[in-house]
Amino acid sequence: MIPGFTARLTQLLALIALAGLSMQVHAQVPQRPQVLLTHLTAPAGIGEFEWGLSIDRILAKQSAWLRQRSQPTQGYIYNLRTAIDASATWNTLVFNMDPVSPWLASKKQPPFENGMGDLELRGLMNATWPVWFLLTKAPDVKTVKDLAGRRVALGPKAGTASLMMEETLKAAGVYDKVVLQHLSFADITNGLLDDTIDVGLANLWMNGAANKIGPTQGIVTLQASGKPFRYVLIDRATLEKTRNERGVPYKIVNIPNGTLPLQTQEMSSFVNPDYVAVHRNFPEESAYEYVRLVIRHLDEVNQVGGIASIFTREFLPFGIDNLHPGAIRAYREAGLLK
């Protein structure tokens, strides 16, 4: 026998045995099954679908088990109607939402004749706060009262932006006096440029926590054209009538002159605080993992530009009063909630 061979062999066998035991223990640790979320966003081209895709990429790179597939949709009314009817998918359904669609459902107005059903909304994070405007280059259209007889284009019929502006036009007494049509936001921009419409609905993005407003492609394109586009002024009294008498739950904001592209004077407008929603029984670990990774990799969302460029950590939970418990846990860990 070679001297020391028996001792070395014994050590080698012991190491092999320990390695086998370690592999056995590791094999006994259950692996979390992959979860695929479906994210209903908003019409493509306005920014929400685009930053949704950035979260898809973050989850794919950073989570061992959570994945997401974002989809463009017709708007928030469509999102809520789809969510109400899709109870079998509530554990994996994520959808962008606003205050107006549930308000319609609470009134059992079409397409929500049966209300909200069993769906109970909880929030994960802010989606955006869009500030809505009407734009024109018609020289004799200065205020909402001047719209009679004009070709006015609003957004998709299934979106709450159109409904909010329709209600505002009713409060102003001009809804039945305009030639109304519903177009995609890209087609509204094109229509304003080629004079196939006189007035069009457009928006900018607001970070409510920082009181900062960011660009949208439509406004950037109109400004770059060099044509004399301007905002159609809506007086605060009309906005308050829309909110207080007609019941539309939007926020009214005053915008100092010089805040916006194309702006030439102080003006008022309305904001619709939109957020990423789930059902009350959405799994807590999924909500936690989603929010935790968005907070940690928010810079990747910012790089999408447009709406996403004004996202901040503080804005993610700002003003949401129905946060999901898993989201609350993630925000508290990050020091964003007490």
C-alpha positions as CSV (number, residue, x, y, z in Angstrom):
1,M,0.0,0.0,0.0
2,I,1.3,3.4,-1.0
3,P,1.9,5.5,2.2
4,G,-1.0,7.9,2.9
5,F,-3.1,6.4,0.1
6,T,-5.7,5.0,2.5
7,A,-6.1,8.4,4.2
8,R,-6.4,10.3,1.0
9,L,-8.9,7.8,-0.4
10,T,-11.0,8.1,2.8
11,Q,-11.0,11.9,2.4
12,L,-12.0,11.7,-1.2
13,L,-14.9,9.4,-0.5
14,A,-16.0,11.7,2.3
15,L,-16.0,14.7,0.0
16,I,-18.0,12.7,-2.6
17,A,-20.5,11.7,0.0
18,L,-20.9,15.3,1.2
19,A,-21.4,16.6,-2.4
20,G,-24.0,14.0,-3.0
21,L,-25.8,15.0,0.2
22,S,-25.7,18.6,-0.8
23,M,-27.2,17.8,-4.2
24,Q,-29.9,15.8,-2.5
25,V,-30.8,18.7,-0.2
26,H,-30.7,21.1,-3.1
27,A,-33.0,18.9,-5.2
28,Q,-35.5,18.7,-2.3
29,V,-35.9,22.6,-2.3
30,P,-39.0,23.2,-4.3
31,Q,-38.6,25.5,-7.3
32,R,-41.3,28.1,-7.7
33,P,-43.2,27.6,-10.9
34,Q,-43.1,30.3,-13.5
35,V,-46.0,32.7,-13.4
36,L,-47.0,34.6,-16.6
37,L,-48.9,37.8,-16.1
38,T,-51.0,39.5,-18.8
39,H,-50.8,43.3,-18.7
40,L,-53.6,45.2,-20.5
41,T,-52.2,48.7,-21.1
42,A,-53.7,51.4,-23.4
43,P,-53.7,52.2,-27.1
44,A,-50.2,51.8,-28.7
45,G,-48.3,55.0,-29.5
46,I,-49.2,57.0,-26.4
47,G,-46.5,55.5,-24.2
48,E,-48.2,53.1,-21.7
49,F,-47.9,50.0,-23.8
50,E,-44.2,50.9,-24.5
51,W,-43.2,51.2,-20.9
52,G,-45.2,48.1,-20.2
53,L,-42.8,46.3,-22.5
54,S,-39.9,47.6,-20.4
55,I,-41.3,46.0,-17.3
56,D,-41.7,42.8,-19.3
57,R,-38.0,42.9,-20.0
58,I,-37.1,43.7,-16.4
59,L,-39.1,40.7,-15.1
60,A,-37.5,38.4,-17.7
61,K,-34.0,39.5,-16.7
62,Q,-34.3,39.9,-13.0
63,S,-36.9,37.5,-11.7
64,A,-36.4,33.8,-11.4
65,W,-40.1,33.1,-11.8
66,L,-42.3,36.1,-12.7
67,R,-42.9,37.0,-16.3
68,Q,-45.3,39.5,-18.0
69,R,-46.7,40.0,-21.5
70,S,-48.0,43.5,-22.1
71,Q,-50.7,44.1,-24.7
72,P,-52.0,47.3,-26.3
73,T,-55.8,47.8,-25.8
74,Q,-58.6,50.2,-26.9
75,G,-58.5,52.0,-23.5
76,Y,-59.5,51.7,-19.8
77,I,-63.2,51.1,-20.4
78,Y,-62.2,48.1,-22.5
79,N,-59.7,47.0,-19.8
80,L,-62.3,47.1,-17.0
81,R,-64.9,45.4,-19.1
82,T,-62.4,42.6,-19.9
83,A,-61.3,42.3,-16.3
84,I,-64.8,42.0,-15.0
85,D,-65.5,39.2,-17.5
86,A,-62.2,37.3,-16.9
87,S,-62.5,36.2,-13.3
88,A,-60.7,32.9,-14.1
89,T,-57.6,34.9,-14.9
90,W,-57.6,37.3,-11.9
91,N,-54.5,35.7,-10.3
92,T,-52.4,36.6,-13.4
93,L,-54.3,39.7,-14.8
94,V,-52.7,43.2,-14.5
95,F,-54.4,46.1,-16.2
96,N,-54.1,49.9,-16.4
97,M,-57.0,51.7,-14.7
98,D,-58.4,55.1,-13.8
99,P,-61.1,56.5,-11.6
100,V,-63.6,57.1,-14.4
101,S,-64.2,53.5,-15.6
102,P,-65.2,52.3,-12.1
103,W,-67.4,55.4,-11.7
104,L,-69.3,54.4,-14.8
105,A,-69.6,50.8,-13.5
106,S,-70.9,52.1,-10.1
107,K,-73.6,53.9,-12.1
108,K,-74.2,50.7,-14.1
109,Q,-73.8,52.7,-17.3
110,P,-72.9,50.9,-20.6
111,P,-70.9,48.7,-21.0
112,F,-71.2,48.0,-17.2
113,E,-74.9,47.2,-16.9
114,N,-74.1,44.7,-14.1
115,G,-71.6,47.0,-12.3
116,M,-68.3,45.7,-11.1
117,G,-69.5,42.2,-10.3
118,D,-67.0,40.5,-7.9
119,L,-64.0,42.5,-9.1
120,E,-62.4,44.6,-6.3
121,L,-59.5,46.8,-7.5
122,R,-56.2,47.1,-5.8
123,G,-53.2,49.2,-7.1
124,L,-49.6,48.2,-7.8
125,M,-48.2,51.6,-9.0
126,N,-49.1,54.7,-10.9
127,A,-49.4,54.2,-14.7
128,T,-49.5,57.9,-15.6
129,W,-51.4,61.1,-14.9
130,P,-52.4,62.3,-18.3
131,V,-53.4,66.0,-18.6
132,W,-55.9,66.4,-21.4
133,F,-56.3,69.3,-23.8
134,L,-58.0,70.3,-27.1
135,L,-55.7,71.8,-29.7
136,T,-56.4,73.7,-32.9
137,K,-54.8,76.1,-35.4
138,A,-58.2,77.6,-36.5
139,P,-57.7,81.4,-35.9
140,D,-61.3,82.0,-34.6
141,V,-61.3,79.1,-32.1
142,K,-60.0,80.4,-28.9
143,T,-62.2,78.8,-26.2
144,V,-64.5,75.8,-25.8
145,K,-67.4,78.1,-26.5
146,D,-66.1,78.6,-30.1
147,L,-66.4,75.0,-31.1
148,A,-69.9,75.1,-32.6
149,G,-69.9,73.7,-36.2
150,R,-66.2,72.5,-35.9
151,R,-64.9,69.1,-36.7
152,V,-63.7,67.8,-33.3
153,A,-61.8,64.5,-33.0
154,L,-61.6,62.7,-29.7
155,G,-59.8,59.5,-28.9
156,P,-61.0,55.9,-29.2
157,K,-64.6,55.4,-28.0
158,A,-63.6,52.7,-25.6
159,G,-61.2,55.0,-23.7
160,T,-62.1,57.2,-20.8
161,A,-60.3,60.2,-22.3
162,S,-63.0,60.6,-24.8
163,L,-65.8,60.2,-22.3
164,M,-64.2,62.9,-20.0
165,M,-64.0,65.4,-22.8
166,E,-67.5,64.5,-24.1
167,E,-68.8,65.3,-20.6
168,T,-66.8,68.5,-20.5
169,L,-68.3,69.6,-23.9
170,K,-71.8,68.9,-22.5
171,A,-71.1,71.0,-19.5
172,A,-69.9,73.8,-21.8
173,G,-73.2,73.5,-23.8
174,V,-71.5,72.7,-27.2
175,Y,-71.6,68.8,-27.3
176,D,-74.6,68.8,-29.7
177,K,-73.2,71.6,-31.8
178,V,-69.9,70.0,-33.0
179,V,-69.2,67.4,-35.7
180,L,-67.7,64.7,-33.5
181,Q,-65.6,61.8,-34.5
182,H,-63.4,59.2,-32.7
183,L,-59.9,58.6,-34.0
184,S,-56.6,57.0,-32.8
185,F,-54.3,59.6,-31.2
186,A,-51.9,59.2,-34.1
187,D,-54.7,59.9,-36.6
188,I,-55.7,63.0,-34.5
189,T,-52.2,64.4,-34.9
190,N,-52.2,63.7,-38.6
191,G,-55.7,65.2,-39.0
192,L,-54.6,68.4,-37.3
193,L,-51.6,68.6,-39.6
194,D,-53.5,68.0,-42.9
195,D,-56.6,70.0,-41.9
196,T,-59.1,67.1,-42.1
197,I,-60.1,68.0,-38.5
198,D,-60.3,71.4,-36.9
199,V,-59.8,70.5,-33.2
200,G,-58.2,67.4,-31.7
201,L,-57.8,65.8,-28.3
202,A,-54.2,65.5,-27.0
203,N,-52.4,65.0,-23.8
204,L,-49.2,65.5,-21.8
205,W,-47.9,63.4,-18.9
206,M,-47.8,64.6,-15.3
207,N,-45.8,63.3,-12.4
208,G,-48.1,64.2,-9.6
209,A,-45.5,63.7,-6.9
210,A,-43.0,66.1,-8.5
211,N,-45.6,68.3,-10.1
212,K,-43.7,67.8,-13.4
213,I,-45.2,67.6,-16.9
214,G,-43.5,65.6,-19.7
215,P,-43.9,65.4,-23.4
216,T,-46.0,63.2,-25.7
217,Q,-45.1,62.4,-29.3
218,G,-48.3,64.1,-30.6
219,I,-47.6,67.5,-29.0
220,V,-43.9,67.2,-30.0
221,T,-44.9,66.6,-33.6
222,L,-47.4,69.5,-33.7
223,Q,-44.8,71.9,-32.3
224,A,-42.1,70.7,-34.7
225,S,-44.5,71.4,-37.7
226,G,-44.0,75.2,-37.1
227,K,-47.8,75.7,-37.7
228,P,-49.7,78.0,-35.2
229,F,-51.2,75.3,-33.0
230,R,-52.5,76.4,-29.6
231,Y,-54.7,75.1,-26.8
232,V,-58.4,75.7,-26.8
233,L,-59.1,77.3,-23.4
234,I,-61.6,75.6,-21.1
235,D,-62.6,77.8,-18.2
236,R,-62.4,76.5,-14.7
237,A,-66.1,77.0,-14.2
238,T,-66.9,74.5,-17.0
239,L,-64.4,72.0,-15.5
240,E,-65.9,72.3,-12.1
241,K,-69.4,71.8,-13.5
242,T,-68.2,68.7,-15.2
243,R,-66.8,67.3,-12.0
244,N,-69.3,68.6,-9.4
245,E,-72.6,68.4,-11.4
246,R,-72.0,65.8,-14.0
247,G,-69.9,63.7,-11.5
248,V,-66.9,63.0,-13.6
249,P,-64.1,62.2,-11.0
250,Y,-61.2,64.0,-12.6
251,K,-58.7,66.4,-11.0
252,I,-58.6,70.0,-12.1
253,V,-55.2,71.7,-12.4
254,N,-54.1,75.2,-13.0
255,I,-51.1,75.4,-15.4
256,P,-48.9,78.6,-15.2
257,N,-47.9,80.1,-18.5
258,G,-44.6,78.7,-19.9
259,T,-45.2,75.2,-18.4
260,L,-46.2,73.5,-21.6
261,P,-45.1,73.4,-25.3
262,L,-47.2,75.8,-27.4
263,Q,-48.6,77.5,-24.3
264,T,-49.1,81.3,-24.4
265,Q,-51.1,82.0,-21.3
266,E,-52.2,80.5,-17.9
267,M,-54.8,77.9,-18.3
268,S,-56.8,75.2,-16.6
269,S,-57.2,71.5,-17.5
270,F,-58.1,68.1,-16.1
271,V,-56.0,65.2,-15.0
272,N,-57.0,61.5,-14.8
273,P,-54.8,59.7,-12.3
274,D,-54.2,56.3,-13.9
275,Y,-52.7,53.3,-12.1
276,V,-51.8,49.7,-12.6
277,A,-54.5,47.6,-11.1
278,V,-55.1,44.0,-10.0
279,H,-57.9,42.1,-8.3
280,R,-58.0,42.1,-4.5
281,N,-57.0,38.3,-4.4
282,F,-54.0,38.8,-6.8
283,P,-51.2,36.7,-5.1
284,E,-49.2,38.8,-2.7
285,E,-45.9,37.4,-3.7
286,S,-46.5,38.3,-7.4
287,A,-47.5,41.8,-6.4
288,Y,-44.4,42.1,-4.2
289,E,-42.0,40.8,-6.8
290,Y,-43.5,43.0,-9.5
291,V,-43.2,46.3,-7.5
292,R,-39.9,45.4,-5.9
293,L,-38.2,44.9,-9.3
294,V,-39.8,48.0,-10.9
295,I,-38.5,50.1,-7.9
296,R,-35.0,48.6,-8.2
297,H,-34.8,49.0,-12.0
298,L,-36.8,52.1,-12.6
299,D,-33.9,53.6,-14.6
300,E,-34.6,51.0,-17.3
301,V,-38.2,52.2,-17.5
302,N,-37.1,55.8,-17.7
303,Q,-35.0,55.0,-20.7
304,V,-38.1,54.3,-22.7
305,G,-38.6,58.0,-22.9
306,G,-41.8,60.0,-23.2
307,I,-44.2,59.2,-20.4
308,A,-41.7,56.9,-18.7
309,S,-39.0,59.6,-18.6
310,I,-40.8,61.4,-15.7
311,F,-41.4,58.4,-13.5
312,T,-39.7,58.6,-10.1
313,R,-39.6,56.2,-7.2
314,E,-41.8,58.6,-5.2
315,F,-44.4,58.8,-7.9
316,L,-44.9,55.0,-8.1
317,P,-47.2,54.8,-5.0
318,F,-48.2,58.5,-4.9
319,G,-51.9,59.2,-4.3
320,I,-53.0,55.5,-4.6
321,D,-55.4,54.8,-1.7
322,N,-56.1,51.1,-2.5
323,L,-52.6,49.6,-2.7
324,H,-52.3,45.9,-2.8
325,P,-50.7,44.4,0.4
326,G,-47.8,43.0,-1.7
327,A,-47.1,46.4,-3.2
328,I,-47.3,48.0,0.3
329,R,-44.6,45.6,1.5
330,A,-42.3,46.5,-1.4
331,Y,-42.8,50.2,-1.0
332,R,-42.1,50.0,2.8
333,E,-38.9,48.0,2.2
334,A,-37.8,50.7,-0.2
335,G,-38.6,53.5,2.3
336,L,-41.3,54.9,0.0
337,L,-44.2,54.3,2.5
338,K,-44.2,54.4,6.3
